[in-house]
Amino acid sequence: MARSTSAASKEAPNEGAGEPASYEQALSELDRLVEQMEQGQLPLDRLLDDYKRGAELLAYCRSKLESVEAQVKLLEEGRLKPWSGA
């Protein structure tokens, strides 16, 4: 299997540290972290830092999804009919 991650990106730990600008950005960074971890070639300290960052990103994504779910429920109660897609 060919490596899709460049050496430069392996050396840039948590390039998006802090709160992501969007759900999509958080998900993209989380995907990148998981891919690097699955390759199994990270030093132990970097692996721990990436795991912590991944946990932060996961919490952020869950929070955003819960917020959107609450907004959808609010709309369904007063303005929208349930979707009956096939």
N, C-alpha and C positions, 0 to 999 in steps of 0.2 A: 504494500500500500504506500503510495507516494505521500510525502509530507506536504501539507497545504499551509503550514505556518512557517513564516520566515524567521530567521535567527533574530532579527530586530524585534519582532513582536514577542519572542520568548524572553527577551531581556527587559521588556517594558511592563513591570508588574503593575497591575491595577490601574491602567492608564486612565480609566474613568472614575477614579476614586471620588467619593462624595455622592450626593444624590443625582441620579440620572436625570436628563432633561425630559425624558418621556418613557413610557412603558416599552415602546419598541427599542429604544436605546438600551434599556436595562436588559431586555430579553436577548438582544444581540450580544451584549457583553457577557451575559451568563452563558450563552451558547459557546462563545469563544473560550471561556474559562473551562467549561466542561470538556471541550475538545482537547485542550492542552493537558488537562488532568488525565484524560483517558489514554493519552500517548505514553504516560508513565515516565517521562524524561525530565521532570522538573526537580530541582533540588528540594530537600525537605522543607526548608524555611519558606521558600516560594510557594510550595504546595499548601502550607498552612495559611499563608497570607491570601492565596487565591480561594481557599475554602471559606475563609472568613468573609471575603468580598462576595463570594457566591451566595452565602447565607443572607447577607445584607440585600443583595439584588433580589433574591427570592422573596424576602419579606416585603420589599418595595412592590414587586409585581403582584403579590397576593393582596396587598393593601389597595392597589389601583383596581384590581378586578372586583374586590368587594365593594368599592365605591361605585363602580359602574353598575354592578348588580343591584345595589340599593336604588340607584337612579332609575333603572329599568323597572323595578318593582313599583316605584312611585308612579311612573308613567302608566303602567298597566292598571293600576287601581283607578285612575281617573280619566285617562285619555285614549289608551290603546286597547284593542281587542287582542286576545291571545292569538298567536300565530299558529296556524294549522298547516304548516308546510309538510309536504310529503317527502 
